[in-house]
């Protein structure tokens, strides 16, 4: 079963979750070394969610 396309102005739940995780990572690491690999994985997860083809980031 496929997911219907998002309506204009709406946010897919998976994209919203990935976005919140990215924000939390940024907030937690504001003054520390940047976890580039973790950030890149979250960006890939967010990008997949916004395109409607969510896959688990390894």
C-alpha distance matrix in Angstrom:
0.0 3.8 6.8 9.4 12.6 15.3 18.2 21.6 23.3 20.4 19.5 16.1 16.8 16.3 18.7 21.1 21.2 21.9 24.5 26.2 26.4 28.0 30.4 31.4 32.1 34.2 36.0 36.7 38.0 40.0 43.3 42.2 41.3 37.9 35.2 34.0 31.5 29.8 29.7 28.3 25.4 24.6 24.9 22.4 19.9 20.6 20.3 16.9 15.8 17.5 15.8 12.3 11.9 13.0 14.7 17.4 20.8 23.2
3.8 0.0 3.8 6.4 9.1 12.0 15.1 18.2 20.1 17.4 16.5 13.4 14.7 14.2 16.0 18.6 19.2 19.7 22.0 24.0 24.5 25.7 28.0 29.4 30.1 31.9 33.9 34.8 36.0 37.7 41.1 40.2 39.2 35.7 33.2 31.8 29.6 27.9 27.4 25.9 23.4 22.4 22.2 19.8 17.6 17.9 17.3 14.0 12.9 14.1 12.3 8.8 9.0 10.8 13.2 16.3 19.4 22.1
6.8 3.8 0.0 3.8 6.4 8.6 11.8 15.0 16.6 13.7 12.9 9.8 11.4 11.4 13.0 15.4 16.4 17.1 19.0 21.0 21.9 23.1 25.2 26.7 27.7 29.3 31.1 32.3 33.6 35.2 38.6 38.0 37.3 33.8 31.5 30.2 28.4 26.5 25.7 24.5 22.1 20.6 20.3 18.5 16.0 15.7 15.4 12.6 10.6 11.5 10.5 6.9 8.4 9.8 13.0 15.9 18.7 21.9
9.4 6.4 3.8 0.0 3.8 6.4 8.9 12.3 14.4 12.0 12.2 10.1 12.4 13.3 14.2 16.2 17.9 18.8 20.1 22.2 23.6 24.6 26.2 28.1 29.3 30.6 32.3 33.9 35.2 36.4 40.0 39.7 39.1 35.5 33.5 32.1 30.6 28.7 27.5 26.3 24.4 22.7 21.9 20.4 18.2 17.1 16.5 14.4 12.3 12.0 11.0 8.2 10.8 12.7 16.1 19.1 21.6 25.0
12.6 9.1 6.4 3.8 0.0 3.8 6.4 9.2 11.6 9.9 10.3 9.0 12.2 12.9 12.8 15.0 17.3 17.7 18.4 21.0 22.6 23.0 24.5 26.8 27.9 28.8 30.6 32.5 33.6 34.5 38.1 38.0 37.4 33.7 32.0 30.4 29.2 27.5 25.9 24.6 23.2 21.3 20.0 18.8 17.1 15.4 14.4 12.9 11.0 9.6 8.6 7.0 10.3 12.5 16.2 19.2 21.2 24.8
15.3 12.0 8.6 6.4 3.8 0.0 3.8 6.4 8.1 6.1 6.9 6.6 10.1 11.5 10.9 12.4 15.2 15.9 16.0 18.4 20.5 20.9 22.0 24.4 25.8 26.5 28.0 30.2 31.4 32.1 35.8 35.9 35.6 32.1 30.7 29.3 28.5 26.5 24.6 23.8 22.6 20.2 18.9 18.4 16.6 14.3 13.8 13.1 10.5 8.6 9.1 8.1 11.9 13.3 17.0 19.6 21.3 25.0
18.2 15.1 11.8 8.9 6.4 3.8 0.0 3.8 6.2 5.5 8.2 9.3 12.6 14.6 13.6 14.4 17.6 18.6 18.1 20.3 22.8 23.1 23.7 26.3 28.0 28.2 29.5 32.0 33.4 33.6 37.4 37.9 37.8 34.3 33.2 31.8 31.4 29.4 27.2 26.6 25.7 23.1 21.6 21.5 19.8 17.1 16.7 16.5 13.9 11.6 12.3 11.8 15.6 17.0 20.7 23.3 24.8 28.6
21.6 18.2 15.0 12.3 9.2 6.4 3.8 0.0 3.8 5.6 8.5 10.8 14.2 16.0 14.1 14.7 18.3 18.9 17.7 20.1 22.8 22.5 22.8 25.8 27.4 27.1 28.5 31.3 32.4 32.3 36.0 36.8 36.8 33.3 32.6 31.1 31.0 29.3 26.6 26.1 25.7 23.1 21.2 21.5 20.3 17.2 16.5 17.2 14.9 11.9 12.9 13.5 17.3 18.6 22.3 24.7 25.8 29.5
23.3 20.1 16.6 14.4 11.6 8.1 6.2 3.8 0.0 3.8 6.8 10.0 12.9 15.0 12.8 12.5 16.3 17.1 15.4 17.5 20.5 20.2 20.0 23.0 24.9 24.5 25.5 28.4 29.7 29.4 33.2 34.2 34.5 31.2 30.7 29.5 29.8 27.7 25.0 25.0 24.8 21.7 20.0 21.0 19.7 16.2 16.3 17.4 14.8 11.9 14.0 14.6 18.3 19.0 22.5 24.5 25.2 29.0
20.4 17.4 13.7 12.0 9.9 6.1 5.5 5.6 3.8 0.0 3.8 6.6 9.3 11.8 10.3 9.9 13.5 14.8 13.7 15.5 18.4 18.7 18.8 21.4 23.4 23.6 24.5 27.1 28.7 28.8 32.6 33.4 33.6 30.3 29.5 28.5 28.4 26.1 23.7 23.8 23.0 20.0 18.8 19.5 17.6 14.5 15.0 15.6 12.4 10.3 12.6 12.4 16.1 16.3 19.9 21.7 22.9 26.6
19.5 16.5 12.9 12.2 10.3 6.9 8.2 8.5 6.8 3.8 0.0 3.8 6.3 8.3 6.6 6.3 9.8 11.1 10.2 12.1 14.8 15.3 15.7 18.1 20.0 20.5 21.6 23.9 25.5 25.9 29.7 30.2 30.3 27.0 26.0 25.1 24.9 22.4 20.2 20.4 19.5 16.3 15.5 16.2 14.1 11.0 12.1 12.7 9.4 7.8 10.8 10.6 13.8 13.4 16.9 18.4 19.4 23.1
16.1 13.4 9.8 10.1 9.0 6.6 9.3 10.8 10.0 6.6 3.8 0.0 3.8 5.5 5.2 6.2 8.7 10.0 10.5 12.3 14.3 15.3 16.5 18.4 20.0 21.1 22.4 24.3 25.8 26.8 30.5 30.5 30.4 27.1 25.5 24.7 23.8 21.4 19.7 19.6 18.0 15.2 14.8 14.8 12.2 9.9 11.2 10.7 7.0 6.7 9.3 8.0 10.9 10.3 13.8 15.4 16.9 20.6
16.8 14.7 11.4 12.4 12.2 10.1 12.6 14.2 12.9 9.3 6.3 3.8 0.0 3.8 5.5 5.1 6.2 8.6 9.7 10.5 12.4 14.2 15.3 16.5 18.4 20.0 20.9 22.4 24.4 25.6 29.3 29.2 29.3 26.2 24.5 24.2 23.2 20.3 19.1 19.5 17.6 14.5 15.1 15.3 12.1 10.4 12.7 12.0 8.3 9.4 12.1 10.4 12.5 10.7 13.7 14.4 16.1 19.5
16.3 14.2 11.4 13.3 12.9 11.5 14.6 16.0 15.0 11.8 8.3 5.5 3.8 0.0 3.8 5.4 5.1 6.2 8.5 9.9 10.6 12.3 14.2 15.3 16.6 18.5 19.9 21.0 22.6 24.2 27.7 27.2 26.9 23.7 21.7 21.2 19.9 17.1 16.2 16.3 14.0 11.3 12.1 11.9 8.5 7.5 10.0 9.0 5.6 7.9 10.5 8.9 10.0 7.5 10.1 10.7 12.3 15.8
18.7 16.0 13.0 14.2 12.8 10.9 13.6 14.1 12.8 10.3 6.6 5.2 5.5 3.8 0.0 3.8 5.4 5.1 6.0 8.6 9.8 10.4 12.2 14.2 15.3 16.5 18.2 19.8 21.1 22.3 25.9 25.6 25.4 22.0 20.4 19.5 18.8 16.3 14.5 14.6 13.2 10.1 9.9 10.4 7.8 5.2 7.6 8.0 4.8 5.6 9.0 8.9 10.6 8.8 11.5 12.3 12.9 16.6
21.1 18.6 15.4 16.2 15.0 12.4 14.4 14.7 12.5 9.9 6.3 6.2 5.1 5.4 3.8 0.0 3.8 5.5 5.0 6.2 8.7 9.8 10.5 12.3 14.2 15.3 16.3 18.2 20.0 20.9 24.6 24.8 25.1 22.0 20.7 20.5 20.1 17.2 15.4 16.4 15.1 11.6 11.9 13.3 10.6 8.0 10.9 11.8 8.6 8.9 12.6 12.3 14.2 12.2 14.7 14.9 15.4 18.8
21.2 19.2 16.4 17.9 17.3 15.2 17.6 18.3 16.3 13.5 9.8 8.7 6.2 5.1 5.4 3.8 0.0 3.8 5.4 5.1 6.3 8.7 9.9 10.6 12.4 14.3 15.3 16.4 18.4 19.9 23.4 23.2 23.4 20.5 18.8 19.0 18.3 15.1 14.0 15.3 13.5 10.0 11.5 12.8 9.6 8.2 11.8 12.1 9.3 11.0 14.2 13.6 14.6 11.7 13.4 12.8 13.3 16.4
21.9 19.7 17.1 18.8 17.7 15.9 18.6 18.9 17.1 14.8 11.1 10.0 8.6 6.2 5.1 5.5 3.8 0.0 3.8 5.4 5.0 6.2 8.7 9.8 10.5 12.4 14.2 15.2 16.5 18.2 21.6 21.1 20.9 17.7 15.9 15.6 14.9 11.9 10.5 11.5 9.9 6.4 7.8 9.2 6.5 5.2 9.0 9.9 8.0 9.7 12.8 12.9 13.4 10.6 11.8 11.0 10.6 13.8
24.5 22.0 19.0 20.1 18.4 16.0 18.1 17.7 15.4 13.7 10.2 10.5 9.7 8.5 6.0 5.0 5.4 3.8 0.0 3.8 5.4 5.1 6.2 8.6 9.9 10.6 12.3 14.2 15.5 16.4 20.0 20.1 20.3 17.1 16.1 15.8 16.0 13.2 10.9 12.4 11.9 8.1 8.4 10.9 9.1 6.5 9.8 11.8 9.9 10.2 13.8 14.6 15.7 13.5 15.1 14.6 13.9 17.0
26.2 24.0 21.0 22.2 21.0 18.4 20.3 20.1 17.5 15.5 12.1 12.3 10.5 9.9 8.6 6.2 5.1 5.4 3.8 0.0 3.8 5.4 5.1 6.1 8.6 9.9 10.4 12.1 14.2 15.3 18.9 19.1 19.9 17.2 16.3 16.9 17.1 13.8 12.1 14.4 13.7 9.9 11.3 13.8 11.7 9.8 13.4 15.0 12.8 13.6 17.2 17.4 18.5 15.8 17.1 16.1 15.5 18.2
26.4 24.5 21.9 23.6 22.6 20.5 22.8 22.8 20.5 18.4 14.8 14.3 12.4 10.6 9.8 8.7 6.3 5.0 5.4 3.8 0.0 3.8 5.4 5.1 6.2 8.6 9.8 10.4 12.2 14.1 17.4 17.0 17.3 14.6 13.1 14.0 13.9 10.4 9.4 11.9 10.8 7.4 9.8 12.2 10.2 9.5 13.1 14.5 13.0 14.5 17.7 18.0 18.3 15.2 15.7 13.9 12.8 15.1
28.0 25.7 23.1 24.6 23.0 20.9 23.1 22.5 20.2 18.7 15.3 15.3 14.2 12.3 10.4 9.8 8.7 6.2 5.1 5.4 3.8 0.0 3.8 5.4 5.1 6.2 8.6 9.9 10.7 12.0 15.5 15.2 15.3 12.2 11.3 11.5 12.2 9.2 6.9 9.6 9.7 6.3 7.6 10.8 10.0 8.7 11.9 14.1 13.3 14.1 17.2 18.3 18.6 16.0 16.5 15.1 13.3 15.6
30.4 28.0 25.2 26.2 24.5 22.0 23.7 22.8 20.0 18.8 15.7 16.5 15.3 14.2 12.2 10.5 9.9 8.7 6.2 5.1 5.4 3.8 0.0 3.8 5.4 5.1 6.1 8.5 10.0 10.5 14.2 14.8 15.7 13.2 13.2 13.9 15.2 12.4 10.0 13.0 13.5 10.1 11.0 14.4 13.5 11.7 14.7 17.1 15.9 16.2 19.6 20.7 21.5 19.0 19.9 18.6 17.0 19.3
31.4 29.4 26.7 28.1 26.8 24.4 26.3 25.8 23.0 21.4 18.1 18.4 16.5 15.3 14.2 12.3 10.6 9.8 8.6 6.1 5.1 5.4 3.8 0.0 3.8 5.4 5.1 6.0 8.5 9.9 13.3 13.5 14.8 12.8 12.5 14.2 15.2 11.9 10.7 14.1 14.1 11.0 12.9 16.0 14.8 13.7 17.1 19.0 17.7 18.7 22.0 22.6 23.1 20.2 20.6 18.7 17.1 18.9
32.1 30.1 27.7 29.3 27.9 25.8 28.0 27.4 24.9 23.4 20.0 20.0 18.4 16.6 15.3 14.2 12.4 10.5 9.9 8.6 6.2 5.1 5.4 3.8 0.0 3.8 5.5 5.2 6.1 8.4 11.4 10.8 11.4 9.2 8.7 10.6 11.7 8.7 7.6 11.3 11.7 9.4 11.4 14.5 13.9 13.5 16.6 18.6 18.0 19.1 22.1 23.0 23.0 20.1 19.9 17.8 15.6 16.9
34.2 31.9 29.3 30.6 28.8 26.5 28.2 27.1 24.5 23.6 20.5 21.1 20.0 18.5 16.5 15.3 14.3 12.4 10.6 9.9 8.6 6.2 5.1 5.4 3.8 0.0 3.8 5.5 5.3 5.8 9.4 9.8 10.8 8.6 9.5 10.8 13.1 10.8 8.7 12.2 13.6 11.2 12.1 15.7 15.7 14.6 17.2 19.8 19.4 19.8 22.9 24.3 24.6 22.1 22.3 20.5 18.1 19.7
36.0 33.9 31.1 32.3 30.6 28.0 29.5 28.5 25.5 24.5 21.6 22.4 20.9 19.9 18.2 16.3 15.3 14.2 12.3 10.4 9.8 8.6 6.1 5.1 5.5 3.8 0.0 3.8 5.6 5.4 8.9 10.2 12.3 11.1 12.3 14.2 16.4 13.8 12.2 15.8 16.8 14.3 15.5 19.0 18.5 17.3 20.2 22.7 21.7 22.1 25.5 26.6 27.2 24.5 24.8 22.9 20.9 22.4
36.7 34.8 32.3 33.9 32.5 30.2 32.0 31.3 28.4 27.1 23.9 24.3 22.4 21.0 19.8 18.2 16.4 15.2 14.2 12.1 10.4 9.9 8.5 6.0 5.2 5.5 3.8 0.0 3.8 5.8 8.1 8.3 10.6 10.1 10.7 13.6 15.3 12.7 12.1 15.9 16.6 14.5 16.5 19.6 19.1 18.6 21.6 23.7 23.0 24.0 27.1 28.0 28.1 25.1 24.9 22.6 20.4 21.2
38.0 36.0 33.6 35.2 33.6 31.4 33.4 32.4 29.7 28.7 25.5 25.8 24.4 22.6 21.1 20.0 18.4 16.5 15.5 14.2 12.2 10.7 10.0 8.5 6.1 5.3 5.6 3.8 0.0 3.8 5.6 5.0 6.9 6.6 8.2 11.0 13.4 11.6 10.8 14.4 15.8 14.4 15.9 19.1 19.3 19.0 21.5 23.9 23.7 24.6 27.4 28.7 28.6 25.8 25.3 23.0 20.3 21.0
40.0 37.7 35.2 36.4 34.5 32.1 33.6 32.3 29.4 28.8 25.9 26.8 25.6 24.2 22.3 20.9 19.9 18.2 16.4 15.3 14.1 12.0 10.5 9.9 8.4 5.8 5.4 5.8 3.8 0.0 3.8 5.8 8.3 8.2 10.8 12.9 15.9 14.4 12.9 16.3 18.2 16.5 17.3 20.8 21.2 20.3 22.7 25.4 25.2 25.5 28.5 30.1 30.3 27.8 27.7 25.7 23.0 24.0
43.3 41.1 38.6 40.0 38.1 35.8 37.4 36.0 33.2 32.6 29.7 30.5 29.3 27.7 25.9 24.6 23.4 21.6 20.0 18.9 17.4 15.5 14.2 13.3 11.4 9.4 8.9 8.1 5.6 3.8 0.0 3.8 7.1 8.7 11.7 14.1 17.2 16.3 15.3 18.5 20.5 19.4 20.3 23.6 24.3 23.7 25.9 28.6 28.6 29.0 31.9 33.5 33.5 30.9 30.5 28.4 25.5 26.0
42.2 40.2 38.0 39.7 38.0 35.9 37.9 36.8 34.2 33.4 30.2 30.5 29.2 27.2 25.6 24.8 23.2 21.1 20.1 19.1 17.0 15.2 14.8 13.5 10.8 9.8 10.2 8.3 5.0 5.8 3.8 0.0 3.8 6.2 8.9 11.7 14.5 13.9 13.6 16.8 18.6 18.0 19.3 22.3 23.0 23.0 25.2 27.6 27.9 28.7 31.3 32.8 32.4 29.7 28.9 26.5 23.4 23.4
41.3 39.2 37.3 39.1 37.4 35.6 37.8 36.8 34.5 33.6 30.3 30.4 29.3 26.9 25.4 25.1 23.4 20.9 20.3 19.9 17.3 15.3 15.7 14.8 11.4 10.8 12.3 10.6 6.9 8.3 7.1 3.8 0.0 3.8 6.5 8.9 11.8 11.9 11.9 14.6 16.6 16.8 17.9 20.5 21.7 22.1 23.9 26.2 27.0 27.9 30.1 31.8 31.1 28.5 27.4 25.0 21.6 21.4
37.9 35.7 33.8 35.5 33.7 32.1 34.3 33.3 31.2 30.3 27.0 27.1 26.2 23.7 22.0 22.0 20.5 17.7 17.1 17.2 14.6 12.2 13.2 12.8 9.2 8.6 11.1 10.1 6.6 8.2 8.7 6.2 3.8 0.0 3.8 5.6 8.8 9.0 8.3 10.9 13.2 13.3 14.1 16.8 18.2 18.5 20.1 22.5 23.4 24.2 26.4 28.2 27.5 25.1 24.0 21.9 18.5 18.7
35.2 33.2 31.5 33.5 32.0 30.7 33.2 32.6 30.7 29.5 26.0 25.5 24.5 21.7 20.4 20.7 18.8 15.9 16.1 16.3 13.1 11.3 13.2 12.5 8.7 9.5 12.3 10.7 8.2 10.8 11.7 8.9 6.5 3.8 0.0 3.8 5.7 5.5 6.2 8.7 10.3 10.9 12.4 14.5 15.7 16.6 18.4 20.3 21.3 22.7 24.6 26.1 25.0 22.4 21.0 18.6 15.2 15.0
34.0 31.8 30.2 32.1 30.4 29.3 31.8 31.1 29.5 28.5 25.1 24.7 24.2 21.2 19.5 20.5 19.0 15.6 15.8 16.9 14.0 11.5 13.9 14.2 10.6 10.8 14.2 13.6 11.0 12.9 14.1 11.7 8.9 5.6 3.8 0.0 3.8 5.5 5.1 6.1 8.6 9.9 10.4 12.3 14.2 15.2 16.2 18.3 19.9 20.9 22.5 24.3 23.2 21.0 19.6 17.8 14.1 14.2
31.5 29.6 28.4 30.6 29.2 28.5 31.4 31.0 29.8 28.4 24.9 23.8 23.2 19.9 18.8 20.1 18.3 14.9 16.0 17.1 13.9 12.2 15.2 15.2 11.7 13.1 16.4 15.3 13.4 15.9 17.2 14.5 11.8 8.8 5.7 3.8 0.0 3.8 5.4 5.1 6.3 8.7 9.9 10.7 12.4 14.3 15.3 16.7 18.5 20.1 21.3 22.8 21.1 18.8 16.9 14.8 11.1 10.7
29.8 27.9 26.5 28.7 27.5 26.5 29.4 29.3 27.7 26.1 22.4 21.4 20.3 17.1 16.3 17.2 15.1 11.9 13.2 13.8 10.4 9.2 12.4 11.9 8.7 10.8 13.8 12.7 11.6 14.4 16.3 13.9 11.9 9.0 5.5 5.5 3.8 0.0 3.8 5.5 5.2 6.3 8.7 10.0 10.7 12.4 14.3 15.5 16.6 18.5 20.2 21.3 19.9 17.1 15.5 13.1 9.7 9.8
29.7 27.4 25.7 27.5 25.9 24.6 27.2 26.6 25.0 23.7 20.2 19.7 19.1 16.2 14.5 15.4 14.0 10.5 10.9 12.1 9.4 6.9 10.0 10.7 7.6 8.7 12.2 12.1 10.8 12.9 15.3 13.6 11.9 8.3 6.2 5.1 5.4 3.8 0.0 3.8 5.4 5.1 6.2 8.7 9.8 10.5 12.2 14.3 15.3 16.4 18.4 20.0 19.2 16.8 15.9 14.2 11.0 12.2
28.3 25.9 24.5 26.3 24.6 23.8 26.6 26.1 25.0 23.8 20.4 19.6 19.5 16.3 14.6 16.4 15.3 11.5 12.4 14.4 11.9 9.6 13.0 14.1 11.3 12.2 15.8 15.9 14.4 16.3 18.5 16.8 14.6 10.9 8.7 6.1 5.1 5.5 3.8 0.0 3.8 5.4 5.0 6.2 8.6 9.8 10.4 12.3 14.2 15.3 16.6 18.4 17.2 15.3 14.2 13.0 9.5 10.8
25.4 23.4 22.1 24.4 23.2 22.6 25.7 25.7 24.8 23.0 19.5 18.0 17.6 14.0 13.2 15.1 13.5 9.9 11.9 13.7 10.8 9.7 13.5 14.1 11.7 13.6 16.8 16.6 15.8 18.2 20.5 18.6 16.6 13.2 10.3 8.6 6.3 5.2 5.4 3.8 0.0 3.8 5.4 5.1 6.2 8.6 9.9 10.6 12.3 14.3 15.5 16.6 15.0 12.6 11.0 9.3 5.8 7.4
24.6 22.4 20.6 22.7 21.3 20.2 23.1 23.1 21.7 20.0 16.3 15.2 14.5 11.3 10.1 11.6 10.0 6.4 8.1 9.9 7.4 6.3 10.1 11.0 9.4 11.2 14.3 14.5 14.4 16.5 19.4 18.0 16.8 13.3 10.9 9.9 8.7 6.3 5.1 5.4 3.8 0.0 3.8 5.4 5.0 6.1 8.5 9.9 10.5 12.3 14.3 15.3 14.5 11.8 11.3 9.8 7.3 9.8
24.9 22.2 20.3 21.9 20.0 18.9 21.6 21.2 20.0 18.8 15.5 14.8 15.1 12.1 9.9 11.9 11.5 7.8 8.4 11.3 9.8 7.6 11.0 12.9 11.4 12.1 15.5 16.5 15.9 17.3 20.3 19.3 17.9 14.1 12.4 10.4 9.9 8.7 6.2 5.0 5.4 3.8 0.0 3.8 5.4 5.0 6.0 8.5 9.8 10.5 12.3 14.2 13.7 11.9 12.0 11.7 9.3 12.1
22.4 19.8 18.5 20.4 18.8 18.4 21.5 21.5 21.0 19.5 16.2 14.8 15.3 11.9 10.4 13.3 12.8 9.2 10.9 13.8 12.2 10.8 14.4 16.0 14.5 15.7 19.0 19.6 19.1 20.8 23.6 22.3 20.5 16.8 14.5 12.3 10.7 10.0 8.7 6.2 5.1 5.4 3.8 0.0 3.8 5.4 5.1 6.1 8.5 9.9 10.7 12.3 11.0 9.5 9.0 9.2 7.0 10.0
19.9 17.6 16.0 18.2 17.1 16.6 19.8 20.3 19.7 17.6 14.1 12.2 12.1 8.5 7.8 10.6 9.6 6.5 9.1 11.7 10.2 10.0 13.5 14.8 13.9 15.7 18.5 19.1 19.3 21.2 24.3 23.0 21.7 18.2 15.7 14.2 12.4 10.7 9.8 8.6 6.2 5.0 5.4 3.8 0.0 3.8 5.5 5.2 6.2 8.7 10.0 10.6 9.5 6.9 6.9 6.9 5.8 9.5
20.6 17.9 15.7 17.1 15.4 14.3 17.1 17.2 16.2 14.5 11.0 9.9 10.4 7.5 5.2 8.0 8.2 5.2 6.5 9.8 9.5 8.7 11.7 13.7 13.5 14.6 17.3 18.6 19.0 20.3 23.7 23.0 22.1 18.5 16.6 15.2 14.3 12.4 10.5 9.8 8.6 6.1 5.0 5.4 3.8 0.0 3.8 5.5 5.1 6.2 8.7 9.9 10.1 8.3 9.7 10.3 9.6 13.2
20.3 17.3 15.4 16.5 14.4 13.8 16.7 16.5 16.3 15.0 12.1 11.2 12.7 10.0 7.6 10.9 11.8 9.0 9.8 13.4 13.1 11.9 14.7 17.1 16.6 17.2 20.2 21.6 21.5 22.7 25.9 25.2 23.9 20.1 18.4 16.2 15.3 14.3 12.2 10.4 9.9 8.5 6.0 5.1 5.5 3.8 0.0 3.8 5.4 5.2 6.3 8.7 8.8 8.4 9.9 11.5 10.8 14.3
16.9 14.0 12.6 14.4 12.9 13.1 16.5 17.2 17.4 15.6 12.7 10.7 12.0 9.0 8.0 11.8 12.1 9.9 11.8 15.0 14.5 14.1 17.1 19.0 18.6 19.8 22.7 23.7 23.9 25.4 28.6 27.6 26.2 22.5 20.3 18.3 16.7 15.5 14.3 12.3 10.6 9.9 8.5 6.1 5.2 5.5 3.8 0.0 3.8 5.5 5.2 6.2 5.3 4.9 6.7 9.1 9.4 13.0
15.8 12.9 10.6 12.3 11.0 10.5 13.9 14.9 14.8 12.4 9.4 7.0 8.3 5.6 4.8 8.6 9.3 8.0 9.9 12.8 13.0 13.3 15.9 17.7 18.0 19.4 21.7 23.0 23.7 25.2 28.6 27.9 27.0 23.4 21.3 19.9 18.5 16.6 15.3 14.2 12.3 10.5 9.8 8.5 6.2 5.1 5.4 3.8 0.0 3.8 5.4 5.1 5.9 4.8 7.9 9.9 10.9 14.7
17.5 14.1 11.5 12.0 9.6 8.6 11.6 11.9 11.9 10.3 7.8 6.7 9.4 7.9 5.6 8.9 11.0 9.7 10.2 13.6 14.5 14.1 16.2 18.7 19.1 19.8 22.1 24.0 24.6 25.5 29.0 28.7 27.9 24.2 22.7 20.9 20.1 18.5 16.4 15.3 14.3 12.3 10.5 9.9 8.7 6.2 5.2 5.5 3.8 0.0 3.8 5.5 7.8 8.1 11.3 13.5 14.1 17.8
15.8 12.3 10.5 11.0 8.6 9.1 12.3 12.9 14.0 12.6 10.8 9.3 12.1 10.5 9.0 12.6 14.2 12.8 13.8 17.2 17.7 17.2 19.6 22.0 22.1 22.9 25.5 27.1 27.4 28.5 31.9 31.3 30.1 26.4 24.6 22.5 21.3 20.2 18.4 16.6 15.5 14.3 12.3 10.7 10.0 8.7 6.3 5.2 5.4 3.8 0.0 3.8 5.7 7.7 10.7 13.7 14.5 18.1
12.3 8.8 6.9 8.2 7.0 8.1 11.8 13.5 14.6 12.4 10.6 8.0 10.4 8.9 8.9 12.3 13.6 12.9 14.6 17.4 18.0 18.3 20.7 22.6 23.0 24.3 26.6 28.0 28.7 30.1 33.5 32.8 31.8 28.2 26.1 24.3 22.8 21.3 20.0 18.4 16.6 15.3 14.2 12.3 10.6 9.9 8.7 6.2 5.1 5.5 3.8 0.0 3.8 5.9 9.4 12.6 14.4 17.9
11.9 9.0 8.4 10.8 10.3 11.9 15.6 17.3 18.3 16.1 13.8 10.9 12.5 10.0 10.6 14.2 14.6 13.4 15.7 18.5 18.3 18.6 21.5 23.1 23.0 24.6 27.2 28.1 28.6 30.3 33.5 32.4 31.1 27.5 25.0 23.2 21.1 19.9 19.2 17.2 15.0 14.5 13.7 11.0 9.5 10.1 8.8 5.3 5.9 7.8 5.7 3.8 0.0 3.8 6.4 10.0 11.9 15.1
13.0 10.8 9.8 12.7 12.5 13.3 17.0 18.6 19.0 16.3 13.4 10.3 10.7 7.5 8.8 12.2 11.7 10.6 13.5 15.8 15.2 16.0 19.0 20.2 20.1 22.1 24.5 25.1 25.8 27.8 30.9 29.7 28.5 25.1 22.4 21.0 18.8 17.1 16.8 15.3 12.6 11.8 11.9 9.5 6.9 8.3 8.4 4.9 4.8 8.1 7.7 5.9 3.8 0.0 3.8 6.8 9.0 12.4
14.7 13.2 13.0 16.1 16.2 17.0 20.7 22.3 22.5 19.9 16.9 13.8 13.7 10.1 11.5 14.7 13.4 11.8 15.1 17.1 15.7 16.5 19.9 20.6 19.9 22.3 24.8 24.9 25.3 27.7 30.5 28.9 27.4 24.0 21.0 19.6 16.9 15.5 15.9 14.2 11.0 11.3 12.0 9.0 6.9 9.7 9.9 6.7 7.9 11.3 10.7 9.4 6.4 3.8 0.0 3.8 6.3 9.1
17.4 16.3 15.9 19.1 19.2 19.6 23.3 24.7 24.5 21.7 18.4 15.4 14.4 10.7 12.3 14.9 12.8 11.0 14.6 16.1 13.9 15.1 18.6 18.7 17.8 20.5 22.9 22.6 23.0 25.7 28.4 26.5 25.0 21.9 18.6 17.8 14.8 13.1 14.2 13.0 9.3 9.8 11.7 9.2 6.9 10.3 11.5 9.1 9.9 13.5 13.7 12.6 10.0 6.8 3.8 0.0 3.8 6.1
20.8 19.4 18.7 21.6 21.2 21.3 24.8 25.8 25.2 22.9 19.4 16.9 16.1 12.3 12.9 15.4 13.3 10.6 13.9 15.5 12.8 13.3 17.0 17.1 15.6 18.1 20.9 20.4 20.3 23.0 25.5 23.4 21.6 18.5 15.2 14.1 11.1 9.7 11.0 9.5 5.8 7.3 9.3 7.0 5.8 9.6 10.8 9.4 10.9 14.1 14.5 14.4 11.9 9.0 6.3 3.8 0.0 3.8
23.2 22.1 21.9 25.0 24.8 25.0 28.6 29.5 29.0 26.6 23.1 20.6 19.5 15.8 16.6 18.8 16.4 13.8 17.0 18.2 15.1 15.6 19.3 18.9 16.9 19.7 22.4 21.2 21.0 24.0 26.0 23.4 21.4 18.7 15.0 14.2 10.7 9.8 12.2 10.8 7.4 9.8 12.1 10.0 9.5 13.2 14.3 13.0 14.7 17.8 18.1 17.9 15.1 12.4 9.1 6.1 3.8 0.0
